[in-house]
Amino acid sequence: MTSHRGEQAAIERIVAGAFATLTGREGTPLRYAIMTDTPVGTLGLAAGEAGLCRLDYVKNEQHFVERILDAFGDRPLLRTDRLDPARRELDQYFAGKRLDFDLKVDWSLVLSGFARKVLQATARIPAGQVLSYSDVAARAGSPKASRAAGNALHNNPVAIVVPCHRILRSDGSLGGYGGGVQAKAWLLEHEGARTREAI
């Protein structure tokens, strides 16, 4: 384990050095991994030293790399087969061994202002519970800003871990979801919040 960590640190130093040489900019590598074996499709994960900054539904690795380069073009990227502990906790989640996460999220890279408050309020919703868009707007400090809350949730860069799938329309219907309505329904059923028959 220690030699693996030392190896990873050495690789990160090499990548950071090459990035600085090529671009004239310094930055610690953003590590990323692709999970193709989940019940809700392919997921891309990215994390820096301060925690997870991306968890997206993606078509493939190239699609995810393009998305994180758009968002973090000033950082070198380093692919890793495993992005622990994020990958481990997601594996446990999909296996039903855990329904909430202990992962650190790098909030400094996650939107700002009211949008960040919405996502932080969403991150505190326990598995098995759901809120409406107006409920989460109120928890973020602006009860009448349900449309703005919806926009923040639509731009949630850390899906599943920041569980925007637990937000429903005020009439109880699913509403939209970046991973698709079927993925949202699966996640809610998996967590015991709703049954497929009720959707």
For each residue, the residues with C-beta under 8 A, 3 or more apart:
1: 4 5
2: 5 6
3: 6 7
4: 1 7 8
5: 1 2 8 9
6: 2 3 9 10
7: 3 4 10 11
8: 4 5 11 12 80
9: 5 6 12 13
10: 6 7 13 14
11: 7 8 14 15 78
12: 8 9 15 16 28 29 31 78
13: 9 10 16 17
14: 10 11 17 18
15: 11 12 18 19 29 76 77 78
16: 12 13 19 20 26 27 28 29 76
17: 13 14 20 21
18: 14 15 21 22 76
19: 15 16 22 23 25 26 27 29 76
20: 16 17 23 24 25 26 27
21: 17 18
22: 18 19
23: 19 20
24: 20
25: 19 20 74
26: 16 19 20
27: 16 19 20 74 75 76
28: 12 16 48 49 75 76
29: 12 15 16 19 48 75 76 77 78
30: 46 47 48 53 68 72 75 76 77 78
31: 12 46 47 48 77 78 79 80 83
32: 44 45 46 47 54 64 65 68 77 78 79 80 83
33: 44 45 79 80 81 82 83 86 87
34: 42 43 44 45 58 60 61 64
35: 38 42 43 44 45 87 90
36: 42
37:
38: 35 41 42 43 90 94
39: 94 186 190
40: 43 57 179 183 186 187
41: 38 57 179 180 183
42: 34 35 36 38 57 58 59 60
43: 34 35 38 40 55 56 57 58 90 159 160
44: 32 33 34 35 54 55 56 58 61 63 64 67 68
45: 32 33 34 35 52 54 55 83 86 87 90
46: 30 31 32 52 53 54 55 64 68 72 77 83
47: 30 31 32 51 52 53 54 83 86 106
48: 28 29 30 31 51 53 75 106 109
49: 28
50: 53 104 106 108 109
51: 47 48 103 104 105 106
52: 45 46 47 55 86 103 104 105 106 158 161
53: 30 46 47 48 50 72 105 106 109 110 157 158
54: 32 44 45 46 47 67 68 71 157 158
55: 43 44 45 46 52 86 157 158 159 160 161
56: 43 44 64 67 157 159 178
57: 40 41 42 43 159 178 179 180 183
58: 34 42 43 44 61 63 64 67
59: 42 63
60: 34 42 63 64
61: 34 44 58 64 65 79
62: 65 66
63: 44 58 59 60 66 67
64: 32 34 44 46 56 58 60 61 67 68
65: 32 61 62 68 69 77
66: 62 63 69 70
67: 44 54 56 58 63 64 70 71
68: 30 32 44 46 54 64 65 71 72 77
69: 65 66 72 73 77
70: 66 67 73
71: 54 67 68 109 157
72: 30 46 53 68 69 75 77 109
73: 69 70
74: 25 27
75: 27 28 29 30 48 72
76: 15 16 18 19 27 28 29 30
77: 15 29 30 31 32 46 65 68 69 72
78: 11 12 15 29 30 31 32
79: 31 32 33 61
80: 8 31 32 33 83
81: 33
82: 33 87 88
83: 31 32 33 45 46 47 80 86 87
84: 87 88
85: 88 89 102 103
86: 33 45 47 52 55 83 89 90 103 161
87: 33 35 45 82 83 84 90 91
88: 82 84 85 91 92
89: 85 86 92 93 98 101 102 103
90: 35 38 43 45 86 87 93 94 160
91: 87 88 94 95
92: 88 89 95 97 98
93: 89 90 96 97 98 99 101 160
94: 38 39 90 91 190
95: 91 92
96: 93 99 190
97: 92 93
98: 89 92 93 101
99: 93 96 127 128 190 191 192
100: 126 127
101: 89 93 98 161
102: 85 89
103: 51 52 85 86 89 161
104: 50 51 52
105: 51 52 53 110 123 158 161 162
106: 47 48 50 51 52 53 109 110
107: 110 116 120
108: 50
109: 48 50 53 71 72 106 157
110: 53 105 106 107 116 119 157 158 162
111: 115 116 119 152 155 157
112: 115 116
113: 116 117
114: 117 118 140 141 142 145 148 152
115: 111 112 118 119 148 151 152 155
116: 107 110 111 112 113 119 120 152
117: 113 114 120 121 140 141
118: 114 115 121 122 136 137 140 148 149 152 153
119: 110 111 115 116 122 123 152 153 156 158 162 164
120: 107 116 117 123 124 140
121: 117 118 124 125 136 139 140
122: 118 119 125 131 136 153 156 162 163 164 166 167
123: 105 119 120 161 162 163
124: 120 121 139
125: 121 122 129 130 131 136 163 166 167
126: 100 129
127: 99 100 163 166 191 192 193
128: 99 191 192 193
129: 125 126 166 193
130: 125 166 167 168 188 193 194
131: 122 125 135 136 139 166 167 168
132: 135 136 146 167 168 169 170
133: 136 137 146 147 149 150 153 167 169 170 175
134: 137 138 143 144 146 149 170
135: 131 132 138 139
136: 118 121 122 125 131 132 133 139 140 149 153 167
137: 118 133 134 140 142 143 144 145 146 148 149
138: 134 135 141 142 143
139: 121 124 131 135 136
140: 114 117 118 120 121 136 137 145 149
141: 114 117 138
142: 114 137 138 145 148 149
143: 134 137 138
144: 134 137
145: 114 137 140 142 148 149
146: 132 133 134 137 149 150
147: 133 150 151
148: 114 115 118 137 142 145 151 152
149: 118 133 134 136 137 140 142 145 146 152 153 167
150: 133 146 147 153 154 175
151: 115 147 148 154 155
152: 111 114 115 116 118 119 148 149 155 156
153: 118 119 122 133 136 149 150 156 164 167
154: 150 151 176 178
155: 111 115 151 152
156: 119 122 152 153 159 162 164 178
157: 53 54 55 56 71 109 110 111
158: 52 53 54 55 105 110 119 161 162
159: 43 55 56 57 156 162 164 165 178 179
160: 43 55 90 93 163 165 187
161: 52 55 86 101 103 105 123 158
162: 105 110 119 122 123 156 158 159
163: 122 123 125 127 160 166 187
164: 119 122 153 156 159 167 177 178
165: 159 160 177 179 183 184 187 188
166: 122 125 127 129 130 131 163 188 191 193
167: 122 125 130 131 132 133 136 149 153 164 175
168: 130 131 132 172 173 174 175
169: 132 133 172 173 174 175
170: 132 133 134
171:
172: 168 169
173: 168 169
174: 168 169 177 181 184 185 199
175: 133 150 167 168 169
176: 154 181
177: 164 165 174 180 181 183 184
178: 56 57 154 156 159 164
179: 40 41 57 159 165 183 184
180: 41 57 177 183 184
181: 174 176 177 184 185
182: 185 186
183: 40 41 57 165 177 179 180 186 187
184: 165 174 177 179 180 181 187 188
185: 174 181 182 188 189 194 196 199
186: 39 40 182 183 189 190
187: 40 160 163 165 183 184 190 191
188: 130 165 166 184 185 191 193 194 199
189: 185 186 192 193 194 195 196
190: 39 94 96 99 186 187
191: 99 127 128 166 187 188
192: 99 127 128 189
193: 127 128 129 130 166 188 189
194: 130 185 188 189 198 199
195: 189 198 199
196: 185 189 199
197:
198: 194 195
199: 174 185 188 194 195 196
